[in-house]
Amino acid sequence: MPTATANAVVALKALMNDGAKQNLGDALVLEGERGNAFAKTVDYSQMGERLAALRKRAAK
C-alpha cells in the first residue's frame, strides 16, 4: 500500500504535468481544485503528534 507521501508525490507530479499544458490562470484553478480534493483524502489524526516530535527535534 502506498504511503501518504508517495500519494502526495504522485498527485503533485500529475498536477505539474497537467498544469504545464494550460495557461497560468487555468493551471492555478486546477491546482486549487486538486489541492482541495487531495486534502479531503488526508488523515490528519496524527498531525499533532508529528508536529510535537518535529518541534522537540528542532529544539535540540
C-alpha positions as CSV (number, residue, x, y, z in Angstrom):
1,M,0.0,0.0,0.0
2,P,1.5,3.4,-1.0
3,T,2.3,5.8,1.8
4,A,0.7,9.2,2.2
5,T,3.9,10.8,1.0
6,A,4.0,8.6,-2.1
7,N,0.4,9.5,-2.9
8,A,1.2,13.2,-2.5
9,V,4.2,13.0,-4.8
10,V,2.2,11.2,-7.5
11,A,-0.6,13.8,-7.2
12,L,1.9,16.6,-7.4
13,K,3.6,15.2,-10.5
14,A,0.3,14.7,-12.2
15,L,-0.7,18.3,-11.4
16,M,2.6,19.7,-12.8
17,N,2.2,17.6,-16.0
18,D,-1.4,18.7,-16.5
19,G,-0.9,22.3,-15.4
20,A,2.0,22.7,-17.8
21,K,-0.4,22.2,-20.7
22,Q,-2.6,25.1,-19.6
23,N,-2.3,28.9,-19.3
24,L,-1.4,30.2,-15.9
25,G,-5.0,31.1,-14.8
26,D,-6.4,27.7,-15.7
27,A,-3.4,26.0,-14.1
28,L,-4.0,27.9,-10.9
29,V,-7.6,26.9,-10.9
30,L,-6.6,23.3,-11.5
31,E,-4.1,23.5,-8.6
32,G,-6.9,24.8,-6.2
33,E,-9.3,22.1,-7.3
34,R,-6.9,19.2,-7.0
35,G,-5.4,20.6,-3.7
36,N,-8.8,20.8,-2.1
37,A,-9.7,17.3,-3.4
38,F,-6.5,15.8,-2.1
39,A,-6.8,17.5,1.3
40,K,-10.1,15.7,1.8
41,T,-8.3,12.3,1.5
42,V,-5.6,13.0,4.1
43,D,-5.7,11.5,7.6
44,Y,-4.8,14.4,9.9
45,S,-5.3,12.4,13.1
46,Q,-1.6,12.1,13.8
47,M,-0.6,15.6,12.8
48,G,-0.4,16.9,16.4
49,E,2.0,14.1,17.4
50,R,4.1,14.6,14.4
51,L,4.3,18.3,14.9
52,A,5.3,17.9,18.5
53,A,8.1,15.4,17.6
54,L,9.4,17.9,15.0
55,R,9.4,20.7,17.5
56,K,11.2,18.6,20.0
57,R,13.8,17.6,17.5
58,A,14.3,21.2,16.3
59,A,14.8,22.4,19.9
60,K,17.8,20.1,20.3
